[in-house]
Amino acid sequence: MSRMRWKELRSLGGIAAPLAVTQASQLIMSLSASVMLGRLSGSALAAGGLCAIFIQALTVVSQGVIAGAHPLMAAAKGRSETETTESDEVAYAFGGAVLAGLALSLLSMAVLLNLPAILAPFGVAPEILGDVGEFIGRAAFALPAILWIAPIRLYCSVSAKSWLIMASVGLGALCYMPLLSGLTFGAFNYPGHGIAGAGLAYAVAWWLIAVGLTAYAIIGKHLPLATFRAAIPTAARAVRDVWSIGWPIALVYAAELGMTLVLTLVTSGFGAIAIIANQIAYTLNSIAFNPIVAIAQAATVRVAYHRGAGRDAAARLAGNLSLITAAGLMALFGVIMLVGSKHIINLFLAGETADFAAIAVLAQKLIVILAAFLIFDGLQSAANGALRGLKDTRVPMVIGLCGYWLLGVPVAVVLSFGFGMGVVGVWFGVLVGITSVACTLVWRWKTMVRNAASSTMDVPGPCGGRSWLRKQTSPT
C-alpha cells in the first residue's frame, strides 16, 4: 500500500473508530433499558419498545437533516488550508445545524408527548398505553439534548476530535446504568419510580452528556466561543443551506426505517418462531452495521475536506477507500456469522426454550441471507457517505426510495406470501432491495468522479492548478 493510501486510511479510521464506539455506547444504553423494563413487567417492556421505535425514528430523521451541515463544514475546513483569508464558513454551517436541531427537537417533543393518543387508534392495550405515557412524558425531554449534541458531533468529526464525542457518550452510558436502576427500582432507601423513573433516567443521562460535552469542549477550546459568536448572525440564513442538503438524507433514513417497520409487521404474522428468528437476525444486522455508519460519516468528512482543498485525486481515493473498507469489514462479519451461527444462536436462546430446534433452523437460514447482503449493506452506506461529501444527496435519495420501496418491499411481499416462503422471503426481499441500492450508488459515485475528472473546469486553483472539485459557491 502506497504512503498516500495508508495515510488516507489512517485518517478515515481516526474519524470512524471513535464514532463507532459512540454508537456502541448508545446501543448499550438501549439494551440496558430493555433489560430493566423487562424486570418491571411485560407491559413496561412493550411500552419501552414502542417508545424506543418512535424516539429512534424522530432522532434519526432529524439528524439526517442536521447532517446537511457535514459536507459544508468539511469543505470549509479543506478550503482553510489553501486560502489565506480567514473564513467563518465552518461557523456558518454549525449555526445552521444548531438552529435546525432546535426546531426539530421542539417538533419531535410535541409528537412524543402525544404518543399515547397517536397509538390509541391502533388498538394498543390500555395498560401499555398507560406505561407509554409514563415513560415518554419524561423521556421526550431528552430530544433537545440529543439534537444539541448532533451539530457538535459534526464539528468534532471535521476537526479530527471525534474522540471527544466518544468519551462523553461513553461516560454518559456508564452513568446511565446506575441512574436507570436507581430511578426505576430505588436505591439507598429511596423508592423507585417504575417506568416513569426509567424515562426520567433517559432524559437526565442525555442532558448530563450534553452539558458535560459542551462545557469541556468550550473550556478546552475544542469548540471555541468564537465559533458560537460567528454562527449567531447567519444562523437563520445557514439553516436553508443545511436543509437543502439534509432533507434528502432525512428522507432516505425515513425510507429505510419505514421499510424495516413494514417488513417487521409482515413478519409478525408468521408466528412466534418467525418473530424470534427474525429478531435474532435483525439484532446481528444492527451490531454489524454499527461501525459502517461511522465509516460513512468519515467518508463524508474526508471527501468534502479534500473537495474544499481542491485535491481531486485525494477526494476520489478517500471515497474508494471507504467503499473497500466497508465491504471488507462486512465480509468479515459475514464469514464470522456463517462459521459461528450455531454458537451465536445459543447466545440468544437457552436450549430448553420452547421450539428451540425450529427457531434455530430458521435463524440459521436468515443468517445465511444476512451474510450475503452485509457486503452490499456496507457498500450502500459508504457510497452514500462519499456522495454526501460531494453534496450529492437528491439522486441518492431517489435511488434509495426506488430500491427500498419499489423493489425490496414488493419482492418481500411476493416471496413471503405468493411463494409461501414466509420470513425467509422477507429477508430475500431485503437482500434484493439493499443490493440494488448498493450497486446503483457505487455506479453513481464512480460515474460522478470519472465524468468530473474528464471535464475539469477552466478555473484556476489556489496554487495555480485547476480543480473540478472547486465547482461550488461560498455560503457567505
MARKOLMAR-296056 format. One line per field, with one value per residue (C-alpha): residue number from 1; x negated, y, z; residue in three letters; chain. Coordinates in nm, 4 decimals, decimal comma, always signed. Layout:
REM MARKOLMAR-296056
nr	c(NUM  ...)
x	c(X  ...)
y	c(Y  ...)
z	c(Z  ...)
rest	c(ALA  ...)
kette	c(A  ...)
***
This chain:
REM MARKOLMAR-296056
nr	c(1  2  3  4  5  6  7  8  9  10  11  12  13  14  15  16  17  18  19  20  21  22  23  24  25  26  27  28  29  30  31  32  33  34  35  36  37  38  39  40  41  42  43  44  45  46  47  48  49  50  51  52  53  54  55  56  57  58  59  60  61  62  63  64  65  66  67  68  69  70  71  72  73  74  75  76  77  78  79  80  81  82  83  84  85  86  87  88  89  90  91  92  93  94  95  96  97  98  99  100  101  102  103  104  105  106  107  108  109  110  111  112  113  114  115  116  117  118  119  120  121  122  123  124  125  126  127  128  129  130  131  132  133  134  135  136  137  138  139  140  141  142  143  144  145  146  147  148  149  150  151  152  153  154  155  156  157  158  159  160  161  162  163  164  165  166  167  168  169  170  171  172  173  174  175  176  177  178  179  180  181  182  183  184  185  186  187  188  189  190  191  192  193  194  195  196  197  198  199  200  201  202  203  204  205  206  207  208  209  210  211  212  213  214  215  216  217  218  219  220  221  222  223  224  225  226  227  228  229  230  231  232  233  234  235  236  237  238  239  240  241  242  243  244  245  246  247  248  249  250  251  252  253  254  255  256  257  258  259  260  261  262  263  264  265  266  267  268  269  270  271  272  273  274  275  276  277  278  279  280  281  282  283  284  285  286  287  288  289  290  291  292  293  294  295  296  297  298  299  300  301  302  303  304  305  306  307  308  309  310  311  312  313  314  315  316  317  318  319  320  321  322  323  324  325  326  327  328  329  330  331  332  333  334  335  336  337  338  339  340  341  342  343  344  345  346  347  348  349  350  351  352  353  354  355  356  357  358  359  360  361  362  363  364  365  366  367  368  369  370  371  372  373  374  375  376  377  378  379  380  381  382  383  384  385  386  387  388  389  390  391  392  393  394  395  396  397  398  399  400  401  402  403  404  405  406  407  408  409  410  411  412  413  414  415  416  417  418  419  420  421  422  423  424  425  426  427  428  429  430  431  432  433  434  435  436  437  438  439  440  441  442  443  444  445  446  447  448  449  450  451  452  453  454  455  456  457  458  459  460  461  462  463  464  465  466  467  468  469  470  471  472  473  474  475  476)
x	c(+0,0000  -0,1372  -0,2105  +0,0792  +0,3297  +0,2047  +0,2230  +0,5791  +0,6847  +0,5474  +0,7402  +1,0623  +1,0040  +0,9211  +1,2653  +1,4650  +1,3311  +1,4416  +1,7796  +1,8292  +1,7517  +2,0001  +2,2746  +2,1851  +2,2294  +2,5755  +2,6594  +2,5553  +2,7846  +3,0750  +3,0078  +2,9777  +3,3167  +3,4750  +3,3351  +3,4540  +3,8029  +3,8319  +3,7725  +4,0640  +4,3286  +4,4176  +4,6301  +4,3359  +4,1096  +4,3659  +4,4211  +4,0472  +4,0094  +4,2819  +4,1307  +3,7836  +3,9109  +4,0614  +3,7644  +3,5238  +3,7308  +3,7574  +3,3934  +3,2547  +3,4653  +3,3823  +3,0118  +3,0447  +3,1496  +2,8729  +2,6209  +2,6651  +2,4098  +2,1476  +2,0128  +2,0363  +1,8154  +1,5651  +1,5304  +1,4747  +1,2002  +1,0327  +1,0518  +0,8970  +0,5748  +0,5334  +0,6847  +0,5039  +0,8203  +0,9870  +1,3120  +1,6186  +1,7810  +1,7468  +1,9218  +2,1833  +2,2701  +2,2524  +2,5040  +2,7429  +2,7142  +2,7790  +3,0872  +3,2223  +3,1656  +3,3520  +3,6549  +3,6637  +3,6274  +3,9338  +4,1326  +4,0206  +4,1113  +4,4614  +4,5064  +4,3679  +4,5718  +4,8836  +4,7680  +5,0435  +5,3097  +5,1275  +5,1119  +5,4670  +5,6457  +5,4213  +5,5738  +5,2787  +5,3778  +5,4775  +5,2115  +4,9405  +5,0732  +5,0554  +4,6933  +4,6155  +4,7484  +4,5475  +4,2217  +4,2459  +4,3703  +4,0145  +3,8024  +3,9273  +3,7266  +3,4051  +3,4621  +3,3239  +3,0081  +2,9646  +3,0147  +2,7872  +2,5105  +2,5575  +2,4022  +2,1165  +2,0595  +2,0318  +1,7963  +1,5719  +1,5573  +1,4340  +1,1862  +1,0406  +1,1728  +1,4291  +1,2690  +1,4415  +1,7872  +1,6755  +1,5561  +1,8642  +2,1187  +1,9168  +1,9047  +2,2723  +2,3567  +2,1678  +2,3632  +2,6902  +2,6892  +2,6860  +2,9131  +3,1598  +3,1528  +3,1864  +3,4705  +3,6588  +3,6213  +3,4902  +3,1575  +3,0210  +3,3646  +3,5220  +3,8164  +3,8062  +4,0480  +4,1028  +4,1284  +4,1587  +3,8195  +3,6761  +3,7976  +3,6508  +3,3163  +3,3059  +3,3617  +3,1202  +2,8442  +2,8618  +2,8644  +2,5601  +2,3836  +2,4849  +2,3871  +2,0622  +1,9601  +2,0357  +1,8566  +1,5448  +1,5369  +1,5543  +1,3155  +1,0659  +1,1083  +1,2049  +1,5144  +1,4170  +1,6684  +1,5724  +1,7468  +2,0736  +2,0358  +1,9691  +2,2582  +2,5357  +2,5727  +2,6027  +2,7832  +3,1227  +2,9682  +2,7461  +3,0351  +3,1649  +2,8374  +2,8320  +3,1916  +3,1195  +2,8563  +3,0074  +3,3725  +3,2935  +3,0704  +3,3559  +3,5983  +3,3658  +3,3372  +3,7181  +3,7498  +3,5120  +3,6869  +4,0254  +3,9211  +3,7914  +4,1142  +4,3388  +4,1418  +4,1355  +4,5155  +4,5285  +4,3028  +4,5219  +4,7973  +4,5908  +4,5989  +4,3732  +4,0971  +4,0595  +4,0677  +3,7911  +3,5713  +3,6206  +3,5252  +3,2002  +3,1026  +3,2122  +3,0045  +2,6969  +2,7507  +2,7747  +2,4497  +2,2623  +2,3968  +2,2832  +1,9225  +2,0361  +2,2387  +1,9199  +1,7231  +1,9884  +1,9626  +1,5844  +1,6172  +1,8340  +1,5735  +1,2703  +1,4279  +1,5676  +1,2411  +1,0341  +1,3004  +1,2695  +0,8915  +0,9165  +0,7446  +0,9165  +0,7221  +0,7336  +1,1138  +1,1548  +0,9112  +1,0999  +1,4297  +1,2829  +1,1065  +1,4283  +1,6030  +1,3268  +1,3076  +1,6840  +1,7109  +1,4123  +1,5363  +1,8854  +1,7427  +1,5505  +1,8677  +2,0494  +1,7867  +1,7929  +2,1726  +2,1675  +1,8963  +2,0343  +2,4089  +2,4898  +2,2936  +2,4453  +2,7984  +2,7122  +2,6181  +2,9727  +3,1685  +3,1408  +3,1544  +3,4724  +3,6613  +3,9864  +3,9456  +3,5707  +3,4874  +3,7328  +3,6165  +3,2514  +3,3093  +3,4981  +3,2494  +2,9610  +3,1371  +3,1823  +2,8185  +2,7077  +2,9150  +2,7866  +2,4266  +2,4984  +2,6265  +2,3935  +2,1345  +2,3960  +2,5291  +2,1791  +2,1311  +2,4573  +2,3799  +2,0216  +2,1252  +2,3949  +2,1348  +1,8905  +2,1609  +2,2664  +1,9105  +1,9823  +2,3120  +2,4925  +2,7970  +3,1038  +3,0186  +2,9129  +3,2473  +3,4357  +3,2174  +3,2903  +3,6657  +3,6895  +3,4672  +3,6343  +3,9992  +4,0398  +3,8176  +3,7340  +4,0788  +4,2752  +4,0276  +4,0503  +4,4311  +4,4483  +4,1950  +4,3313  +4,6994  +4,7155  +4,4456  +4,5130  +4,1554  +4,2617  +3,9948  +3,7253  +3,8997  +3,8997  +3,5229  +3,4730  +3,6714  +3,4390  +3,1417  +3,2773  +3,3543  +3,0202  +2,8213  +2,9934  +2,9369  +2,5719  +2,4849  +2,6579  +2,4936  +2,1472  +2,2109  +2,3233  +2,0040  +1,7773  +1,9612  +1,9504  +1,5794  +1,4934  +1,7035  +1,5870  +1,2229  +1,2639  +1,4396  +1,2130  +1,3302  +1,1073  +1,0963  +0,7541  +0,6977  +0,5436  +0,1999  +0,2288  +0,3782  +0,7343  +0,9828  +1,3336  +1,3902  +1,3976  +1,7191  +1,9084  +2,0143  +1,9395  +2,2432  +2,1322)
y	c(+0,0000  +0,3385  +0,6025  +0,8200  +0,5340  +0,4382  +0,7977  +0,8361  +0,5049  +0,6192  +0,9450  +0,7578  +0,5262  +0,8139  +0,9625  +0,6385  +0,4460  +0,6926  +0,7374  +0,3592  +0,3373  +0,6206  +0,4292  +0,1136  +0,3083  +0,4167  +0,0553  -0,0482  +0,2192  +0,0822  -0,2785  -0,1761  -0,0074  -0,3187  -0,5391  -0,3040  -0,2609  -0,6358  -0,6799  -0,4446  -0,6160  -0,7352  -0,4217  -0,1988  -0,3824  -0,3479  +0,0215  +0,0857  -0,0857  +0,1277  +0,4459  +0,3430  +0,2966  +0,6456  +0,8112  +0,6429  +0,7367  +1,1029  +1,1408  +0,9598  +1,1606  +1,4854  +1,4002  +1,3363  +1,6989  +1,8245  +1,6118  +1,8570  +2,0706  +1,7939  +1,8433  +2,2215  +2,2101  +1,9637  +2,1539  +2,4765  +2,3076  +2,1976  +2,5452  +2,6981  +2,5094  +2,6660  +3,0131  +3,2883  +3,4769  +3,3961  +3,2018  +3,1742  +2,9075  +2,6333  +2,8541  +2,9376  +2,5695  +2,4990  +2,7741  +2,6337  +2,2880  +2,4165  +2,6133  +2,3188  +2,0905  +2,3265  +2,3490  +1,9739  +1,8929  +2,1033  +1,9392  +1,5912  +1,6600  +1,7664  +1,4328  +1,2229  +1,3927  +1,2978  +0,9415  +0,7684  +0,9493  +0,8538  +0,4843  +0,4555  +0,4110  +0,1106  -0,0967  -0,0886  -0,2348  +0,0283  -0,0846  -0,0488  +0,2945  +0,3982  +0,2872  +0,4652  +0,7888  +0,7467  +0,6774  +0,9229  +1,2059  +1,2214  +1,0722  +1,3206  +1,5951  +1,4193  +1,5251  +1,8814  +1,7407  +1,4697  +1,7133  +1,9706  +1,7087  +1,6330  +1,9586  +1,9332  +1,5772  +1,7001  +1,9815  +1,7429  +1,4922  +1,7508  +1,8813  +1,5312  +1,5314  +1,2507  +1,1113  +1,3918  +1,2619  +0,9039  +0,9926  +1,1951  +0,9407  +0,6524  +0,8186  +0,9047  +0,5394  +0,4361  +0,6931  +0,5911  +0,2344  +0,3098  +0,6081  +0,3856  +0,1221  +0,3754  +0,5781  +0,2679  +0,0365  +0,2694  +0,2971  +0,3973  +0,3766  +0,5967  +0,4354  +0,3812  +0,5418  +0,2445  +0,3098  +0,6856  +0,6701  +0,4910  +0,7741  +1,0316  +0,8475  +0,8570  +1,2343  +1,3095  +1,0963  +1,2768  +1,6183  +1,5221  +1,4181  +1,7395  +1,9758  +1,7924  +1,7747  +2,1431  +2,2638  +2,0547  +2,1472  +2,5196  +2,5174  +2,3034  +2,5279  +2,2270  +2,4264  +2,7936  +3,0504  +3,2472  +2,9793  +3,0432  +3,4191  +3,3905  +3,1463  +3,3528  +3,6354  +3,3996  +3,1014  +3,1794  +3,2013  +2,8986  +2,6725  +2,6991  +2,5619  +2,2853  +2,1976  +2,1929  +1,9216  +1,7480  +1,6849  +1,4157  +1,2422  +1,2517  +1,1114  +0,8185  +0,7454  +0,7588  +0,5219  +0,2694  +0,2880  +0,2617  -0,0471  -0,2096  -0,1306  -0,2623  -0,5830  -0,6344  -0,6102  -0,8597  -1,0967  -1,0749  -1,2527  -1,5694  -1,6727  -1,6719  -1,8862  -1,6459  -1,3416  -1,4765  -1,5915  -1,2552  -1,0703  -1,2676  -1,1870  -0,8234  -0,7787  -0,9245  -0,6884  -0,3893  -0,4856  -0,5384  -0,2169  -0,0057  +0,0584  +0,1008  +0,4094  +0,5552  +0,4747  +0,6528  +0,9623  +0,9534  +0,9258  +1,2389  +1,4306  +1,3199  +1,3602  +1,7057  +1,8063  +1,7224  +1,8773  +2,2056  +2,1990  +2,1229  +1,7833  +1,5777  +1,2547  +1,2586  +1,3026  +1,0035  +0,7999  +0,8757  +0,7642  +0,4494  +0,3500  +0,3934  +0,1561  -0,1029  -0,0775  -0,1077  -0,4045  -0,5816  -0,5322  -0,6526  -0,9545  -1,0404  -1,0096  -1,2316  -1,5057  -1,4925  -1,5268  -1,8194  -2,0074  -1,9391  -1,9336  -2,2184  -2,0626  -1,7220  -1,8609  -2,0219  -1,6769  -1,5582  -1,8673  -2,1271  -2,4890  -2,5528  -2,2713  -2,3904  -2,4732  -2,4179  -2,6549  -2,4914  -2,1421  -2,2409  -2,3865  -2,0800  -1,8407  -2,0143  -1,9670  -1,5975  -1,5634  -1,7079  -1,4435  -1,1764  -1,2747  -1,2445  -0,8868  -0,7479  -0,6540  -0,4663  -0,3005  -0,1727  -0,0543  +0,1397  +0,3166  +0,4050  +0,5182  +0,7389  +0,8913  +0,9575  +1,1158  +1,3423  +1,4669  +1,5937  +1,7440  +1,4882  +1,3859  +1,4143  +1,1493  +0,9017  +0,9776  +0,8738  +0,5637  +0,4659  +0,5228  +0,3187  +0,0370  +0,0010  +0,0626  -0,0171  -0,3264  -0,4521  -0,4364  -0,5781  -0,8652  -0,9420  -0,9478  -1,1599  -1,4159  -1,4380  -1,4688  -1,5546  -1,8236  -1,9239  -1,8536  -1,6709  -1,4756  -1,6175  -1,4417  -1,1188  -1,1340  -1,2172  -0,9024  -0,7021  -0,8610  -0,7571  -0,4021  -0,3422  -0,4971  -0,2823  +0,0363  -0,0520  -0,1291  +0,1849  +0,4123  +0,2705  +0,3243  +0,6808  +0,7507  +0,6071  +0,7942  +1,1279  +1,1207  +0,9853  +1,2421  +1,5262  +1,4335  +1,4234  +1,7625  +1,9722  +2,3295  +2,6075  +2,7691  +2,8399  +2,6594  +2,8213  +2,7012  +2,7778  +2,4419  +2,3569  +2,1547  +2,0243  +1,9828  +2,3576  +2,3982  +2,5385  +2,8678  +3,0086  +3,0219  +3,3590)
z	c(+0,0000  -0,1015  +0,1593  +0,0355  +0,0621  +0,4062  +0,5275  +0,3975  +0,5516  +0,8880  +0,8575  +0,7802  +1,0731  +1,3044  +1,2390  +1,2127  +1,5144  +1,7853  +1,6119  +1,6073  +1,9790  +2,0372  +1,8592  +2,0514  +2,3759  +2,2619  +2,1784  +2,5302  +2,6741  +2,4706  +2,5733  +2,9400  +2,9262  +2,7733  +3,0497  +3,3254  +3,1808  +3,1303  +3,5034  +3,5756  +3,3657  +3,0201  +2,9750  +3,0649  +2,8189  +2,5393  +2,6196  +2,6261  +2,2902  +2,1324  +2,2753  +2,1552  +1,7981  +1,7884  +1,9612  +1,7199  +1,4156  +1,5144  +1,6173  +1,3120  +1,0664  +1,2491  +1,2460  +0,8729  +0,8238  +1,0543  +0,8586  +0,5734  +0,7592  +0,7482  +0,3932  +0,4360  +0,7458  +0,5994  +0,2696  +0,4618  +0,6652  +0,3449  +0,1927  +0,5040  +0,4247  +0,0827  +0,1194  +0,3015  +0,4044  +0,7344  +0,6818  +0,9019  +0,6840  +0,9462  +1,1998  +0,9359  +0,8828  +1,2559  +1,3274  +1,0692  +1,2202  +1,5731  +1,4677  +1,2675  +1,5681  +1,7993  +1,5698  +1,5077  +1,8788  +1,9641  +1,6856  +1,7935  +2,1559  +2,0505  +1,8719  +2,1574  +2,4287  +2,2314  +2,1662  +2,3728  +2,1674  +1,8441  +1,9424  +2,0835  +1,7453  +1,6684  +1,9475  +2,1862  +2,5248  +2,7864  +3,0362  +2,7693  +2,6712  +3,0355  +3,0586  +2,7313  +2,8784  +3,1987  +3,0147  +2,7262  +2,9486  +3,0883  +2,8109  +2,5484  +2,7172  +2,6089  +2,2468  +2,2763  +2,4374  +2,1726  +1,8851  +2,0511  +2,0560  +1,6829  +1,5478  +1,7988  +1,6790  +1,3196  +1,4231  +1,6162  +1,3310  +1,0795  +1,3377  +1,3931  +1,7500  +1,7330  +2,0485  +2,2400  +2,1465  +2,2149  +2,5641  +2,6561  +2,5347  +2,6817  +3,0229  +2,9887  +2,9198  +3,2353  +3,4398  +3,2773  +3,4079  +3,7842  +3,7224  +3,5397  +3,8132  +4,0961  +3,9473  +3,8316  +4,1323  +4,4050  +4,5870  +4,9282  +5,0940  +4,8263  +4,6456  +4,2716  +4,0284  +3,7992  +3,4282  +3,4883  +3,6608  +3,3567  +3,1315  +3,3688  +3,3742  +2,9940  +2,9843  +3,2701  +3,1148  +2,7805  +2,9435  +3,1512  +2,8306  +2,6503  +2,9315  +3,0106  +2,6444  +2,5808  +2,8922  +2,8268  +2,4558  +2,5352  +2,8306  +2,6390  +2,3316  +2,1199  +2,0253  +2,0658  +2,1833  +1,8729  +1,6676  +1,8520  +1,8159  +1,4429  +1,3950  +1,5541  +1,2950  +0,9964  +1,1563  +1,0026  +0,6548  +0,7088  +0,8082  +0,4498  +0,3116  +0,5728  +0,4900  +0,1153  +0,1577  +0,4599  +0,3740  +0,1121  +0,3688  +0,6200  +0,3639  +0,2869  +0,6600  +0,6848  +0,3880  +0,5462  +0,8828  +0,7140  +0,5179  +0,8363  +1,0218  +0,7428  +0,6994  +1,0777  +1,0782  +0,7889  +0,9827  +1,2934  +1,1004  +1,0586  +1,4247  +1,7298  +1,5747  +1,2821  +1,5111  +1,7363  +1,4452  +1,2742  +1,5923  +1,6195  +1,2607  +1,2939  +1,6114  +1,4374  +1,1451  +1,3819  +1,5551  +1,2265  +1,0738  +1,3690  +1,2501  +0,8884  +0,9768  +1,1255  +0,8081  +0,6007  +0,8195  +0,7898  +0,4103  +0,4033  +0,6024  +0,4023  +0,0559  +0,1400  +0,3099  +0,0017  -0,2172  -0,0309  -0,0676  -0,4411  -0,4186  -0,6904  -0,6567  -0,2777  -0,2773  -0,5107  -0,3026  +0,0202  -0,1309  -0,2843  +0,0375  +0,2349  -0,0067  +0,0170  +0,3967  +0,4431  +0,2069  +0,3648  +0,7197  +0,6354  +0,4525  +0,7701  +0,9785  +0,7288  +0,7499  +1,1321  +1,1304  +0,8883  +1,0758  +1,4224  +1,3545  +1,5941  +1,8784  +1,8071  +1,8294  +2,1624  +2,2958  +2,2297  +2,3334  +2,6054  +2,4884  +2,6862  +2,5110  +2,3572  +1,9839  +2,0148  +1,7273  +1,4866  +1,5814  +1,5400  +1,1921  +1,0727  +1,2316  +1,0533  +0,7184  +0,7897  +0,8970  +0,5611  +0,3782  +0,6158  +0,5470  +0,1737  +0,1868  +0,4551  +0,1920  -0,0100  +0,3042  +0,3769  +0,0188  +0,0052  +0,3321  +0,2359  -0,1133  +0,0376  +0,2695  -0,0143  -0,2317  +0,0564  +0,0604  -0,2919  -0,1663  -0,3837  -0,1786  -0,4017  -0,6609  -0,3870  -0,2202  -0,5358  -0,5691  -0,2088  -0,2336  -0,5536  -0,4294  -0,0904  -0,1772  -0,5478  -0,5402  -0,1904  -0,0260  -0,3263  -0,3693  +0,0038  -0,0042  -0,3211  -0,1973  +0,1575  +0,0618  -0,3090  -0,2922  +0,0686  +0,1809  +0,4972  +0,6824  +0,4515  +0,1637  +0,3625  +0,4042  +0,0353  -0,0408  +0,1830  +0,0052  -0,3358  -0,2211  -0,0491  -0,3369  -0,5977  -0,3978  -0,3290  -0,6902  -0,8189  -0,5603  -0,6320  -1,0027  -0,9240  -0,7283  -0,9982  -1,2721  -1,0921  -1,0172  -1,3643  -1,5520  -1,3323  -1,3795  -1,7592  -1,7719  -1,5497  -1,5237  -1,6517  -1,3105  -1,1604  -0,8334  -0,5279  -0,6253  -0,9958  -1,0971  -1,1938  -0,9971  -1,0791  -0,7065  -0,6537  -0,8525  -0,5573  -0,4071  -0,0679  +0,1599  +0,2845)
rest	c(MET  SER  ARG  MET  ARG  TRP  LYS  GLU  LEU  ARG  SER  LEU  GLY  GLY  ILE  ALA  ALA  PRO  LEU  ALA  VAL  THR  GLN  ALA  SER  GLN  LEU  ILE  MET  SER  LEU  SER  ALA  SER  VAL  MET  LEU  GLY  ARG  LEU  SER  GLY  SER  ALA  LEU  ALA  ALA  GLY  GLY  LEU  CYS  ALA  ILE  PHE  ILE  GLN  ALA  LEU  THR  VAL  VAL  SER  GLN  GLY  VAL  ILE  ALA  GLY  ALA  HIS  PRO  LEU  MET  ALA  ALA  ALA  LYS  GLY  ARG  SER  GLU  THR  GLU  THR  THR  GLU  SER  ASP  GLU  VAL  ALA  TYR  ALA  PHE  GLY  GLY  ALA  VAL  LEU  ALA  GLY  LEU  ALA  LEU  SER  LEU  LEU  SER  MET  ALA  VAL  LEU  LEU  ASN  LEU  PRO  ALA  ILE  LEU  ALA  PRO  PHE  GLY  VAL  ALA  PRO  GLU  ILE  LEU  GLY  ASP  VAL  GLY  GLU  PHE  ILE  GLY  ARG  ALA  ALA  PHE  ALA  LEU  PRO  ALA  ILE  LEU  TRP  ILE  ALA  PRO  ILE  ARG  LEU  TYR  CYS  SER  VAL  SER  ALA  LYS  SER  TRP  LEU  ILE  MET  ALA  SER  VAL  GLY  LEU  GLY  ALA  LEU  CYS  TYR  MET  PRO  LEU  LEU  SER  GLY  LEU  THR  PHE  GLY  ALA  PHE  ASN  TYR  PRO  GLY  HIS  GLY  ILE  ALA  GLY  ALA  GLY  LEU  ALA  TYR  ALA  VAL  ALA  TRP  TRP  LEU  ILE  ALA  VAL  GLY  LEU  THR  ALA  TYR  ALA  ILE  ILE  GLY  LYS  HIS  LEU  PRO  LEU  ALA  THR  PHE  ARG  ALA  ALA  ILE  PRO  THR  ALA  ALA  ARG  ALA  VAL  ARG  ASP  VAL  TRP  SER  ILE  GLY  TRP  PRO  ILE  ALA  LEU  VAL  TYR  ALA  ALA  GLU  LEU  GLY  MET  THR  LEU  VAL  LEU  THR  LEU  VAL  THR  SER  GLY  PHE  GLY  ALA  ILE  ALA  ILE  ILE  ALA  ASN  GLN  ILE  ALA  TYR  THR  LEU  ASN  SER  ILE  ALA  PHE  ASN  PRO  ILE  VAL  ALA  ILE  ALA  GLN  ALA  ALA  THR  VAL  ARG  VAL  ALA  TYR  HIS  ARG  GLY  ALA  GLY  ARG  ASP  ALA  ALA  ALA  ARG  LEU  ALA  GLY  ASN  LEU  SER  LEU  ILE  THR  ALA  ALA  GLY  LEU  MET  ALA  LEU  PHE  GLY  VAL  ILE  MET  LEU  VAL  GLY  SER  LYS  HIS  ILE  ILE  ASN  LEU  PHE  LEU  ALA  GLY  GLU  THR  ALA  ASP  PHE  ALA  ALA  ILE  ALA  VAL  LEU  ALA  GLN  LYS  LEU  ILE  VAL  ILE  LEU  ALA  ALA  PHE  LEU  ILE  PHE  ASP  GLY  LEU  GLN  SER  ALA  ALA  ASN  GLY  ALA  LEU  ARG  GLY  LEU  LYS  ASP  THR  ARG  VAL  PRO  MET  VAL  ILE  GLY  LEU  CYS  GLY  TYR  TRP  LEU  LEU  GLY  VAL  PRO  VAL  ALA  VAL  VAL  LEU  SER  PHE  GLY  PHE  GLY  MET  GLY  VAL  VAL  GLY  VAL  TRP  PHE  GLY  VAL  LEU  VAL  GLY  ILE  THR  SER  VAL  ALA  CYS  THR  LEU  VAL  TRP  ARG  TRP  LYS  THR  MET  VAL  ARG  ASN  ALA  ALA  SER  SER  THR  MET  ASP  VAL  PRO  GLY  PRO  CYS  GLY  GLY  ARG  SER  TRP  LEU  ARG  LYS  GLN  THR  SER  PRO  THR)
kette	c(A  A  A  A  A  A  A  A  A  A  A  A  A  A  A  A  A  A  A  A  A  A  A  A  A  A  A  A  A  A  A  A  A  A  A  A  A  A  A  A  A  A  A  A  A  A  A  A  A  A  A  A  A  A  A  A  A  A  A  A  A  A  A  A  A  A  A  A  A  A  A  A  A  A  A  A  A  A  A  A  A  A  A  A  A  A  A  A  A  A  A  A  A  A  A  A  A  A  A  A  A  A  A  A  A  A  A  A  A  A  A  A  A  A  A  A  A  A  A  A  A  A  A  A  A  A  A  A  A  A  A  A  A  A  A  A  A  A  A  A  A  A  A  A  A  A  A  A  A  A  A  A  A  A  A  A  A  A  A  A  A  A  A  A  A  A  A  A  A  A  A  A  A  A  A  A  A  A  A  A  A  A  A  A  A  A  A  A  A  A  A  A  A  A  A  A  A  A  A  A  A  A  A  A  A  A  A  A  A  A  A  A  A  A  A  A  A  A  A  A  A  A  A  A  A  A  A  A  A  A  A  A  A  A  A  A  A  A  A  A  A  A  A  A  A  A  A  A  A  A  A  A  A  A  A  A  A  A  A  A  A  A  A  A  A  A  A  A  A  A  A  A  A  A  A  A  A  A  A  A  A  A  A  A  A  A  A  A  A  A  A  A  A  A  A  A  A  A  A  A  A  A  A  A  A  A  A  A  A  A  A  A  A  A  A  A  A  A  A  A  A  A  A  A  A  A  A  A  A  A  A  A  A  A  A  A  A  A  A  A  A  A  A  A  A  A  A  A  A  A  A  A  A  A  A  A  A  A  A  A  A  A  A  A  A  A  A  A  A  A  A  A  A  A  A  A  A  A  A  A  A  A  A  A  A  A  A  A  A  A  A  A  A  A  A  A  A  A  A  A  A  A  A  A  A  A  A  A  A  A  A  A  A  A  A  A  A  A  A  A  A  A  A  A  A  A  A  A  A  A  A  A  A  A  A  A  A  A  A  A  A  A  A  A  A  A  A  A  A  A  A  A  A  A  A  A  A  A  A  A  A  A  A  A  A  A  A  A  A  A  A  A  A  A  A  A)
***
